[in-house]
Amino acid sequence: MTTPDADGSRLTLLTRINALLAAAKKERGNRKQEWFRWGAAIGALTAIIIWWSIGLSLWVGLASFIAVTFTTAFIAGLIGYSNEPDSHKQASALAQSWTHEQLGGQFIRKANGTAQAQEALAVNFLPSFDRVNCADLFIHETHWSIGLHLEERRTETTTDSRGRTRTRTYWASVFQGRVYCLAAPVDFDSTIFVMPRGVGSRMDKQSYSNPQFRKRWNVYSDDGVTAHYVIGPLVSERLVRLKDEDNRLKRIAFYEDKLYLAVGDHYRPSYEAEDHKFTPESLEALKDPFLLGVEIWHKIWPGRDLAKAVKELRERVG
C-alpha cells in the first residue's frame, strides 16, 4: 500500500518531470522553426545558383526553386526536431532513477559480457544467432532480466528479368526482447523446453493429448516423466490461454533450479511519456518491463503448484 509520504514524493516528482517535458517540447518546437528557416535560406540560395548556372527557363527555374527550398527546409526542420533537448534527457533520467529506486536491486545499462548475459545464452533455448547485443540488466534477489537482441547473418540470391544473379548478405533479427530468470522452488534435475509450434530441439519431443496446446506449443525434455509433471493438464491449459491473450511469451526453459522466460518485448524499456506528459499511472507502468516475467510465472504456476507437482513426482519415483 502506498503511504501518504510516498504519494507526496511521487506527485512532486511528476511535477518536476512534466515541467521538464513541457520545456523540452517548447525547445524542440523552437529548434524546428529555427532549422526550418535556415534550411529554407540555404535551399533558396542553392536553387538560385543552380538556376543561374544552368540557365533554366522561367517556369522550370521557378519550379526548381520552390522544390529545392521547401525540401531543404523540411529536412532541416526534421533534423532540428529530432535532436533531443537536455531537459528531455533530464526528465528521462529522473523517471529511470525513480523506477530503479522503487524496484530496488541493481541496474546495468550496457550488459554485454555480463554473467547473466552468458547464462541466458548458455541455456540454448533461444534461436540460433551470429551477433548479440545486451542491454538494461536488472538484478533482484529472486530474479533478474536482461534485454537481448539476437541477429543471424543471412545470404539472399536473386535473379532479375535479364538472368543476372545478385547476392547480398544482411543481418536478420531473430529475437528482440527480454529474458527473465527466476529462482524455482525446486531443482528439476532435468531440462525442459517449451517452444512455439514448429521450433525443434535436440531433446525428445513430448506428446500431449490437449489439441489446443499442440497447436501452439511443443515440449522437449531429457526426462519425459518430469516434463509431464511440470507441464501437466492445468498448466497446459494456462499456457494455451496465455498464448491467446498475450503473444509476447515466446519460449520457456526449466534448467536445474531456474526458470527462464523469453518475452518478445521490452528489449530496452522506454522512459518516454505519452503526449509529453506523465500521469501517476504511466509513471507506475515504468516498472512493468522488469516485473513482467514474475507476473507470467504466477499466471502459469500460481502459488506453489510447481513445487507441489515436483514433490509428488519425487515421492512417486522415489
C-alpha positions in Angstrom: 0.0 0.0 0.0 1.3 3.5 -0.9 1.9 5.8 2.1 0.9 9.5 2.1 4.6 10.4 2.1 5.2 8.2 -0.9 2.2 9.8 -2.7 3.5 13.3 -2.0 7.0 12.5 -3.2 5.6 10.9 -6.4 3.5 13.9 -7.1 6.5 16.2 -6.6 8.5 14.0 -9.0 5.7 14.1 -11.5 5.6 17.9 -11.4 9.3 18.1 -12.0 9.3 15.6 -14.8 6.3 17.1 -16.6 7.8 20.6 -16.3 11.0 19.3 -17.9 9.0 17.6 -20.7 7.0 20.8 -21.3 10.2 22.7 -21.6 11.6 20.1 -24.0 8.5 20.2 -26.2 8.8 24.0 -26.4 12.5 23.8 -27.1 12.0 21.3 -29.8 9.3 23.4 -31.5 11.6 26.5 -31.4 14.5 24.5 -32.7 12.4 23.0 -35.5 11.3 26.5 -36.7 14.9 27.8 -36.5 16.3 24.9 -38.5 13.4 25.2 -41.0 14.3 28.9 -41.6 18.0 28.1 -42.1 17.1 25.2 -44.4 14.8 27.4 -46.4 17.6 30.1 -46.8 20.2 27.5 -47.8 17.8 25.8 -50.2 16.8 29.1 -51.8 20.4 30.1 -52.3 21.2 26.7 -53.8 18.2 26.9 -56.1 19.2 30.4 -57.3 22.8 29.2 -58.0 21.6 26.2 -60.0 19.0 28.4 -61.9 21.7 30.9 -62.8 24.5 28.5 -63.7 22.4 26.1 -65.8 20.2 28.9 -67.4 16.8 27.3 -66.8 13.7 28.8 -68.3 11.4 30.9 -66.0 8.9 28.3 -65.2 11.3 25.4 -64.8 13.6 27.6 -62.7 10.7 28.7 -60.5 9.5 25.1 -60.0 13.1 24.0 -59.1 13.4 27.0 -56.7 10.2 26.1 -54.9 11.0 22.3 -54.8 14.6 22.7 -53.6 13.7 25.4 -51.0 10.9 23.5 -49.4 12.6 20.1 -49.5 15.7 21.5 -47.8 13.6 23.4 -45.2 11.6 20.3 -44.4 14.6 18.0 -43.9 16.3 20.7 -41.8 13.2 21.0 -39.7 13.1 17.3 -39.1 16.7 17.2 -38.1 16.2 20.1 -35.7 13.2 18.4 -34.1 14.9 15.0 -33.7 17.8 16.4 -31.7 17.0 15.5 -28.0 16.9 18.6 -25.7 18.8 18.4 -22.4 15.6 18.9 -20.5 14.2 15.8 -22.1 17.3 13.8 -21.1 16.9 15.1 -17.5 13.2 14.0 -17.4 14.1 10.5 -18.7 16.9 10.2 -16.1 14.5 11.2 -13.3 11.9 8.7 -14.4 14.6 6.0 -14.7 16.0 6.7 -11.3 12.6 6.6 -9.7 11.9 3.2 -11.3 15.2 1.8 -10.1 14.6 3.2 -6.6 11.1 1.6 -6.4 12.2 -1.8 -7.6 15.4 -2.0 -5.7 18.2 -4.3 -7.0 20.9 -3.4 -9.4 20.7 -2.0 -12.9 23.4 -2.3 -15.6 22.7 -0.3 -18.8 25.4 -1.9 -21.0 25.1 -5.6 -20.3 27.3 -7.2 -22.9 29.6 -9.8 -21.4 27.9 -9.9 -18.0 27.5 -13.3 -16.2 23.7 -13.0 -16.7 24.0 -12.5 -20.5 26.3 -15.5 -20.8 23.9 -17.6 -18.6 20.9 -16.6 -20.7 22.6 -17.7 -23.9 24.2 -20.8 -22.4 20.7 -22.4 -21.8 20.4 -22.8 -25.6 16.6 -22.3 -25.7 16.8 -19.1 -27.9 17.0 -19.0 -31.7 20.5 -19.6 -33.2 22.3 -16.3 -33.9 25.6 -14.8 -35.1 25.5 -11.5 -33.3 24.1 -10.4 -29.9 23.6 -7.1 -28.1 22.6 -7.0 -24.4 21.2 -4.0 -22.5 19.3 -3.0 -19.4 20.2 -5.8 -17.0 18.1 -5.8 -13.8 19.2 -7.9 -10.9 16.9 -8.6 -8.0 17.3 -11.0 -5.0 14.9 -13.6 -6.5 15.1 -12.9 -10.3 16.9 -11.0 -13.0 16.0 -9.9 -16.5 18.1 -8.7 -19.5 17.3 -7.2 -22.9 18.7 -9.3 -25.8 18.8 -8.5 -29.5 19.9 -11.6 -31.5 20.7 -11.4 -35.2 21.6 -14.0 -37.8 23.8 -13.4 -40.8 21.9 -14.4 -43.9 22.6 -14.5 -47.6 20.0 -13.9 -50.3 20.4 -14.6 -54.0 18.0 -13.1 -56.6 17.8 -13.2 -60.4 16.4 -10.3 -62.4 14.5 -10.5 -65.7 17.7 -10.5 -67.7 19.0 -13.5 -65.9 21.6 -11.6 -63.8 22.2 -13.0 -60.4 22.8 -10.8 -57.4 23.8 -12.0 -53.9 23.5 -9.9 -50.8 24.4 -10.6 -47.2 22.4 -9.0 -44.4 21.6 -9.2 -40.7 18.2 -10.6 -39.8 16.7 -10.1 -36.3 15.7 -13.5 -34.8 14.8 -12.3 -31.3 14.4 -8.9 -29.7 13.0 -8.8 -26.2 13.8 -9.7 -22.6 14.9 -13.0 -20.9 13.7 -13.4 -17.3 15.4 -15.8 -14.9 13.5 -16.7 -11.8 14.6 -19.0 -8.9 12.4 -22.1 -9.0 11.1 -23.6 -5.7 12.7 -26.9 -6.6 15.6 -28.4 -8.6 14.1 -30.1 -11.7 17.1 -32.4 -12.2 16.3 -32.2 -15.9 15.9 -29.8 -18.8 12.5 -28.9 -20.2 11.9 -26.5 -23.2 8.5 -25.2 -24.1 8.8 -23.9 -27.7 6.4 -22.4 -30.2 5.0 -24.9 -32.6 7.3 -25.6 -35.5 10.5 -25.0 -33.4 12.6 -28.0 -32.8 15.2 -29.2 -30.3 17.8 -32.0 -29.9 15.9 -33.4 -26.9 13.0 -35.7 -27.2 9.6 -34.2 -28.1 6.9 -34.9 -25.6 3.4 -36.0 -26.5 0.3 -34.1 -25.1 -3.4 -35.0 -25.6 -4.6 -31.4 -25.4 -5.1 -30.5 -29.2 -5.2 -26.7 -28.4 -1.9 -27.0 -26.6 -0.4 -29.0 -29.5 -1.4 -26.2 -31.9 0.6 -23.6 -30.0 3.4 -25.3 -28.2 6.0 -28.1 -28.4 7.6 -29.5 -25.3 11.1 -31.1 -25.4 12.9 -32.7 -22.4 15.6 -35.2 -21.5 13.2 -36.6 -18.8 9.7 -37.2 -20.1 8.2 -38.1 -16.7 9.3 -34.8 -15.1 8.2 -32.9 -18.2 4.6 -34.2 -17.8 4.5 -33.4 -14.1 5.7 -29.9 -14.6 3.6 -29.3 -17.8 0.5 -31.0 -16.6 -3.1 -30.7 -17.8 -3.8 -27.5 -15.8 -0.5 -25.8 -16.8 -1.0 -26.7 -20.5 -4.5 -25.1 -20.4 -3.0 -21.9 -18.8 -0.3 -21.8 -21.5 -2.9 -22.0 -24.2 -4.9 -19.2 -22.6 -1.8 -17.1 -22.1 -0.7 -17.5 -25.7 -4.1 -16.4 -26.9 -4.2 -13.4 -24.5 -0.7 -12.2 -25.0 1.6 -13.4 -27.7 4.7 -11.9 -26.3 5.7 -15.0 -24.4 8.0 -16.9 -26.9 9.9 -19.6 -25.1 10.2 -21.2 -21.6 13.1 -23.3 -20.2 13.4 -25.2 -17.0 17.0 -25.8 -16.3 18.4 -27.1 -12.9 16.8 -24.9 -10.3 15.8 -22.0 -12.5 13.0 -20.9 -14.9 13.8 -18.9 -18.0 11.2 -16.9 -19.9 11.9 -15.3 -23.3 9.4 -12.4 -23.9 9.4 -10.6 -27.3 9.1 -7.1 -25.8 10.8 -4.6 -23.6 14.3 -5.0 -25.1 15.1 -1.5 -23.9 12.4 -0.2 -21.6 11.2 3.2 -22.7 11.1 6.1 -20.3 9.1 8.2 -22.7 5.7 9.8 -21.7 2.7 9.8 -23.9 1.7 13.2 -25.2 4.8 14.7 -23.4 3.2 14.2 -20.0 3.4 11.5 -17.3 0.4 10.5 -15.2 0.6 8.6 -11.9 -0.5 5.5 -13.8 2.1 5.8 -16.6 4.8 6.5 -14.0 3.9 3.3 -12.2 3.9 1.4 -15.5 7.6 2.1 -15.9 8.1 -0.8 -13.5 6.2 -3.3 -15.8 9.1 -4.4 -18.0 11.1 -5.6 -15.0 8.1 -7.4 -13.3 6.5 -8.9 -16.4 8.4 -12.2 -16.0 7.2 -12.6 -12.4 3.6 -11.9 -13.5 3.8 -14.5 -16.2 5.2 -17.0 -13.7 2.2 -16.5 -11.4 -0.2 -16.9 -14.3 1.2 -20.2 -15.3 2.1 -21.6 -11.8 0.0 -19.7 -9.2 1.1 -20.3 -5.6 3.2 -23.3 -5.1 1.7 -25.5 -7.8 5.1 -26.2 -9.4 6.8 -27.2 -6.1 3.8 -29.5 -5.3 4.0 -31.2 -8.7 7.7 -31.9 -8.5 7.3 -33.1 -4.9 4.7 -35.6 -5.9 6.9 -36.8 -8.7 9.8 -37.3 -6.3 7.6 -39.3 -4.0 6.3 -41.4 -6.9 9.6 -42.3 -8.5 11.3 -42.2 -5.1 
